[in-house]
Amino acid sequence: MFLKKLQVLLLLLLPSLYGLAAVNVDSLQVLLTQYQAKAEGEKIYSTAKSIGKQYVHDGEYIKAIAYFNIALKQSTLNKDVLKMADDIYEIGMSYYKDNNNDKALEYLTRLTTKEFSSLEQSKKAKIFSRISLVHQSAGDYKSAFDQQLRSLQIREITNDSVGITKSLYDLGSIFFYQGSYSSALENYIQSLEISKKINNQQLVFNCFAAIGSSYEHLGKYDESLDYNIKAMELASTLKYRAGIAYAAHNIGSTYILKGEYKKALNYLEQALKIQRELNDSRGQAISLRTMAMFYIRSKRPKEAIYYLDRALEFSKEINSKSRILEIYHYYASAYRALGNYKKASDYLEEYVKEKNAQMNEMTLREMGQKKSHYEIQKKEHEINMLKNEKELLEKDQQIQDMYKYILLIAALFLLVLLTMFYSRYLVQKKSNLLLEEKNNQIRLQNEQLELANQKQADTNSLLEEKNELLKQMNEKVKQQNEKLEDSNEDLKQFAYVASHDLKEPLRMIGSYTSLLKRRYNDMFDDNATEFMGYITDAVGRMETLLTDLLTYSRLNTQQQPHEWMESKDIVDIVLANLRLKIHEQKVEINVNRDDLPKIKGARTQLVQLFQNLVSNAIKFTKEESPLVTIDCQQQEEEFIFSISDNGIGISEENKTKIFEMFRRLHSRQEYEGSGIGLSTCRKIVDKHRGRIWVESELGKGSTFFFSIPKEKVNPQQQEREMQRQRSMNLVA
Ligand code: ADP
């Protein structure tokens, strides 16, 4: 489309190139009014035509058409076919330049009717070429192609080199706009060759620019740059500013494709500047579009849209469908880059709709028959691709919508998570504070514990020291005990030996004193007899003493086995042993036999124990009838035996003393005795793991208690033992 714009510019600028001087329209109009007043047909015609051409030059096409119509009216009146044809041509071309393709076609097509069959072939070729141009501008490539082909045929027949080169160029443009760039290139190259031959610089420029554009579309950027630079240089030489701008635009476009954006921007700005100065809507539409393309490539879709908006404005102004179509496509790309798939899809839909409208089936079929079948297939393919692309875009839109929902859900989820984490964080913080407090407490406790441990350690070391001392002391005590035990043992041995061995000499003293008394009694005076009596008495006491001592020391030196026995049997033995004394003193003995239990102990010792206590009870009696009671109380763990009397009793302070060795409360004259009896009793009770004590009231009597622990044994075994014991006693 930009090539077509170039052609239009060419048509506009050619007159100025050839030095057509500007005419004062106002004065011509005054003249015209005068001629019309005078009805001077010829002058009306030429003046109106001049005014029309001036308006064309000024770009005031509607005004131009009005004056060309005045001229046409005149030529029609004169039935001057040539002039009529020229007027109609001017009107048609003015409509074309005013972007009114329908009116342009209406007028130009009229020139191909029989009415104008007399026109020259070159003129007819030009008309077909112009009609083709209008069709092309309207997007009707099929008709454009047909008309240009007719033009070329005529020009070839008439050998019109300039015409041929123009037709070849225009055919190239039709291919170009159909996207068949290699076919376009072929036609342009042919056109260039002829243009060079005929040395038509303007056409050479057109071809350079067109070839450059074709190479660009074929991806051959270096060749494209080469031709466009040539075009720009030529335009400079020709001082053809619109051409300079056009070539600069093309160079910029190629640099975009090459990715050299800085250079591209430079050339595009240069082109836009000239086009703005020339007030060139078509040029600006193209350059702004390319600027948009630059920004799309530079990934700046917002700027791209700004340029597309402006490009669309100009494209609508020049009523270029193909340009609008192209801009729609760019819009789609820009919005897609922005992520606005909805808008991208809408523009793509517009694009496909327009493209479909242009490539309707008729066009496809007829053009296919002619020359562009291959290219049209390509177009069809392209349309399908675009449709697919649109579907993809729609899918993208759906996916984007879905993403939005997912994002929303994710955001909500995140919010919930954050809330949870925050509340958890608060709880954690609280528990951390508590923990910290606890830790502090624990730390304090630990410090205290450490202190306590330290103290403990100190105490321990002190204790250890003390232990060591104690150990040493224990050792000493042990040694002393051992010594004591040794000396005790010695003492026991000594007591035993003494009491035992002293008995023999004592018996000798006793025996020989009795012998002396018996044999020499007559020889002794009263004193001697008295002394002898003392000796016998002392020997008797000494013997009792030694016997008691021996009994006591035997307890230490001789171990007696413990055996089961009836305690009442022991009591019976004791009573039998003491029966003389009991009889003599008329003592009443009261034994609660039923209460006396079976016990386990050393028989001889227990006989001794009972005998000592009973004999004491008999001994320390008062005048009136003495009474001795033997009893036993059964406790949980032990038996408590008691021997009570109604004798003299014992004072409170003597109740414990009497159990000491040789402790006597009375003189020998009062009561006989050695003071060993109760010591012996205590020793025996100790040996049976029992206790002995006395309850008494002075003058009223005493009760001696001793305990014997209960032995837990099998009753059968107990019985067996007792039987064995009895049989042994019988044998004895
Ligand atoms: P002995 O009878 O040979 O004097 P004991 O050791 O048997 O020696 O008794 C010590 C003293 O306890 C006795 O001298 C006596 O004073 C006192 N005694 C012992 N039994 C009785 C008792 N049944 N009533 C009063 N006094 C007693």
Residues whose N, C-alpha, C, O or C-beta is under 5 A from the ligand:
A	BS01	ADP	N616 A617 F620 G647 I648 G649 I658 R663 R664 L665 H666 E672 G673 S674 G675 I676 G677 L678 S679 S702
